[in-house]
Amino acid sequence: MTSKKALPISTFGSGFWVSYQNSPAKKMRILEFSPSDGNGSSADDEPLPQDADYDAVSLSDELETSILARFPRSQHWKLCFINKWFLNLIKSGEIYKIRRELGFKEPTVFMLASGESNWWGMDWPFKSSRKLPPIQSDYNFEYGDKESFTAGSHLLVSGKEIDGAVIWRYDSETDEWLKGPSMINPRCLFASATCGNFAFVAGGIETNTYSHVLDSAEKYNSVSQTWELLPKMNQKRKFCSGCFMDNKFYVIGGQDEHLKDLTCGEFFDAKTNSWNLIPDMCKDIPLSVSQSPPLLAVVNNELYTLDASSNELKVYMKGSNTWKKLGVVPVRADAQGGWGVAFKSLGDEILVIGASAVSHTERALTVYTCCPDPDIEKLRWKQIECGSIQLNHFIRNCAVMGT
């Protein structure tokens, strides 16, 4: 195999340093250390242990890549500093392809809480959290309405700067924010959904004059960082929501250009390159002008919604085009008509973040998950501890990266 010379780096979450030397059998240099006080001495004033050399059997590229694929995604940007081979592995997206082949999923929840200027990233199961670098945008973007979604290793945040509509892209591989690429038809109040390296958007309001409701749709490729136009929907709609289910992009609810609430849904089938209308899909979900777009989550190809008028969880019964009640969610979605609540799919679970329905602390942020089952009448919710992170319960934006 090709010899790869690396600088000594710290392995993440451990107390070892590893470096490879150019030799037929790799010389692995291992140093165990104690926490330092920043001045070169250990925290408990004990002498630092000496390093030692060990002969290690050379690993194949395939095995090394398999090992690296298991590193926490939040630390992948650090791998870029090892050597060019690792850098290319990250930037090419090959490591994420391998993670998918291994069935290795490590969801990260990105959210922007009210009163915060920085986004937070929380790696499941929320034992660690980190503040993302600030977005180098203007006042208009920071304090204006934004919409977010993910594709591959990208978190995309759509909003408006003084000069017009813009998308800022957080690249989790390099831990930095970059501007663009913009949509072909910039929009707001649109539906979005994620499938692997791709993101889909549809509907909304155009951002030039804010006077036209759209029926257009687009697809984002995170590998090529390009947008592609899709066929137009059957129905113009804004304030709608999207999801990806049964290998199809669904757009549900919203209002048409005459401000009429839409109870129909539709889905885009890539095989036929066409949209299919579903009449009365939202007939069992109360609609209100003051409510947020439908709160949707897909788990194991089953569609769930959080009814913002009653705090009830409902599952969509595909065969009968109806919704079945599954009990009450322990978060107050009805407090502000669904606004400020994060309701997302998280692997095989549903994630909901917002103001607690049982706590008397008004600003307390709570996080709950459950493993939904359409055959169970009442689900069991588990509260998740988020460590020392203290955020406002009103979540302005939230997106889940699942690669």
N, C-alpha and C positions, 0 to 999 in steps of 0.2 A: 504494500500500500504506500501511498504518497506520504512522505514524512512531513509532519506538521509541528513546527516549533512554536511553543506558546510561552507567554510571560506568566510568572506566578500570579495567580488570582485566588481569591477566596471562594470556596464553594458556599453556596447560599444556604443559610440556616444551619451551618455546621461550624466546627472549630478546626478546620483543616485548610492548608494551602496545598495546591497541587500544581506542579509544572512538569512539562514533558521535555526530554532532551533528545537530540538527534542521535539515535543509536538503534541497531537492529532490534534489540530488546529495550523497550522504553524504560528509562530511568525515571521513576516517579518519586518526586521529592515531597515529603509530607511533613508538615509542621503543625503540631497541636498547640493552641494558645489559650490564654485566659483573657477575659475582658480587660481592656486597657483603659486607663484613665486619660488617655490622650497624650501622655508625656513619655510613652515608651515603657512604662512599668505596669505590672498587673494591678487590678483593682484591690487585691488583698495584700499587696506588697511582697508577694512571693516571687522568687526568681522565675523568669520565663523558661520553659523547658527547651532543651536543645533539639535541633532538627536532625533528621536521619534520612539516609538514602536507602531506597528499596528497589530491587530489580523487579519489574512487572512485565508480564507477558503483553506483547503488543496487541491492541484491540483493532478489529476491523472497522472500516468507516461505517458500515451498517450498524454494528453494535454501538459504536460511539454516538451515532445519530439517535439511535433508539434510547440511549441513556439521557442525552440532552433533551429529547422531546418530553421527558418527564419532569424537567425543571419547571417551577412555577412560571406561568406566562408573564407575570409582573416583573420577573427578573431576566427575561430574554434579552432585553436591550443591553444588559451587562455582558452577555456572551459575545457581542460584537467586538469587544475589546480583547478577546483571547487571541484570535488570528484571523487571517483573511478567509480561511476555509469556513470557520464558524460564522463570520460576517456574511458570506454568500449564502450560507445555509439559512440564516434568518431572513435576509432581504429577499431571497427567491421565494419565500413562503413554503419551502420544502419541509421545514420542521413542522408546520401546521398540517400539511398533508399527511405526514407520518403520524401525528397525534390523532388525526381522524381515523387512519387505518388501524391504529392500536385501540381505538375506541376510548381514547383518553380525553375526557372532558373536564374542564376546570373553569366553570363560569365565573365571570367577573361582573359585578354590578356597578355601573357608573351612575352617579346621581349628583344633581345640583339642587341643594336645599335653599329655601328662601333665606335671604340675608347673606348668602355666601357668594363670593366672586370666583372661587375655585371649585372645580369639580372634585369629587372624591371617587376613588376606586376601591371596592371592597371585594376581596377574593373569597369565594365560597370555601368553607362555611363561615366566613366573616371573622376569622380569628386574626386577620390582619387587614388594615386599611391604610390608604395612602392619599395624600393630597396631590392632585395632578398639577403640573406647571400651569401658570396663568396663561390665558389666551390673550395674545397681543392684539386685541381689537380695540374698538372705540367705545365711548360711553353709550351710544345708541344700541350697540349689540349687547353689551353687558347687562343693561337694565331693561331691554326689550324682550318680547316673547320669543321663545326658541322652541325648536322641535329636534328630537334626537333619535338616532337609530344606529345600528352597527352593521358591518359587513366585514367578514374575515377578521383581521386584527385592527380594523379602523372603527373608531367612534366618530360619527359625523353629527355635527350640530349646525342646524340651519337657522338663520336669523337675518337681521337687517342691520347693516352699518349705515353711516351717514350717506355713503355713496351708492347704497342699494343693497339688494339681497346678496347673501354670501353664505358659504358653507366653510366651517372650520373643521379640520380633520385631525383627531388625536391618533397618532400612530403608536400603538403599544409596543412595537418592535424597537422603536428609537426613543420612546418616552418624550415626544415633542408634539406640539401643535403646528399644523401647516394649513395654509389657506387653499381651499378648492379641492377638487374641481367643482364648479358650479353646475347646477342642473341645466339641462337644455331649455326647459321652461321653468324658471324660478317660481316658487310657490310657497304659500303658508297655509296652515290649517288643513294639511293633507293627511292621507293614510300612508302608513309605511309598514314594511315587514322585512324580515331577514331570513336568508337561507344560505348558510355556509359563507362563501366569499362574495355573495350577491345581496343587494338590498333592492327593494321595490318601493316606489312611491306612486301615488295616484291621486287625482282630484285636487281639491284645495282652491285657493284664490291666487290669481296671478299677482305679482308684486310690483308691477309698473304703475297701474292706476288703482289696484285693489277693487275693481268694479266687475270683474268677470270670474265666474265660477268655472272651473276646469273639468274636462272629461279626459284629459291626457294622462298618460302614465309613462314611467321611465324605469330603467333597470341600471343599477350601479355595479360595476365590476371592480372589486378592491385590488385585484392583481394588476390590471392595466390602468386603474384609476380613471375610468371613462364611464360616460353615461350613454345609454342606448334607448331610443324611443320605442315604446310598445304601442300596439293598436289602442285606439281610444275606447273608453268604457261605453256602456250602453246609456249611462246616466251621468249628467254633471252633478258633482256633489262636493260640499265642503263640510268641515267639522266631522269628517268620517274617520273610521279606524280601519287598520289593516292587520292581517295575520297570514301566516303560511301554514297550510294544512293539506294533507293528501297530495303533496307536490304541486299545490296550486296557490296562487296569491289571491286572497279574499279581501274585498273592500266592503265594509258594512256600515249602514246607517248614514247619518249626516243630513244635510239640507241641500235642496236644489237651488237653482238661480232665483226662484220665487220665494225663498225662505220656507218652503214646505218641508216638514220633517219626512224623511224617507224611511220606510219600514222594509224596503227591499235591500238585498245584498247582491253581489256578483263576484265571480272569480275568473282569474286569467289562467288559461290552460296553455302552457308552453308547447305542448304536443300539437295542438290545433291552431296555436297562435291567435286565440280568440277569447272574448269575454262571454260569460254565460250568466244570465240574470236569475236570481232566486227571489221570487215574489214573497212578500210577507215574512221575511226572515227575522225581522225585529218586532213582529207584532206583539210578542209577549214581554217586551222590554219597554218600560215607561220612558217616554221622550219628553224633554222640556228644553225650552230655549236657554235656560240658565244652567243646564247640566253640561258636563264635559262630553267630548266624544265618547262612544262606547268603550268601556274598560275591558279589554280582551286578553286572553292568554291561551295558548295551545299546549297541551301536555299529552304525550302519547297519541297524537293525532285526534284528540278530542278538544273541542272548543268550549271555553268557559268565559263567563262574563260576571263582573261584579256590578250588581244593580245599585246605582248610586242613590236611588230613592228609598231603598229599604235595607241596604247593606247585605243583601242576600247574594249568595253564590249560586249561579245557574249554569247548567251544562246543556249544550245544543244537541238535540236528538236529530241526527241527520235524516233518518228514515221518515219521520213525521213532520219535520220542519218546525219543531216546537222546542221550548226550553223547560228543563226540569229543575226544580229547586233543590239545593243541597245544604240548606242551613245558612246561618248568619256568619259573616266574617267579623273577626274581633277588631276591626278598624273602622273609624267613623268616616265612611265615604259620603254619607248624606250631609255632613256638616257644611260642605260647600259645593254640593252638587257633583261630586266626583273629582273636582279640581284639587290638586295637591296630594293626590293618592297615587302611589306607584303600584300597579297590578301587572305582574310579569310572569312568564314561564321561566323556570329555572331547572333545566334538565327534566327530571321526572316529578318535579314539584311545582307548586304555585307559590309565588312570592308576593306579599302585600306589605307595603310600607306606608305609614301615615300616623295620624293621631289615634291613640288607643281608645277603644270603646269602653274600657274598664278602669283606666287610670283617671285620677282626678287632677293630674298635672296637665294643664292646658297645652303646654308646649312640648310635652314628652313625645319623642319619636319612638315608635315601636315597629319591630320587624317580626312578621309571622310567616311560616311556611306550612304547607300541608301536602300530602300525597293524595291527589284527588282520585275518586273512583265514581263513575256515573251510576253504579249500582248501589252505592251507600247513601242512605238518606241524610245522614249528618256526618260531616267530616271532623277529624280531630286536628286542631291547629297547634303548632308548636312555636313558642316565642323564642326568638334568636337574640342572644346577647351580642352587642356590637362593641364590646370593650369600652375604651375610654372616649370613643367618638361622641361628641355632643353636637347635634344638628337640630335645626328647627323641623317640626313634624311636617310642615308644608313642603312637599317635594315638587320643585318646578319642572324638572326633567329627570328621566330615568331610562336607561337602556342596558340591556344584558348582552355581553359578549360571551359566546359559548365555545369558542375554539380552544 
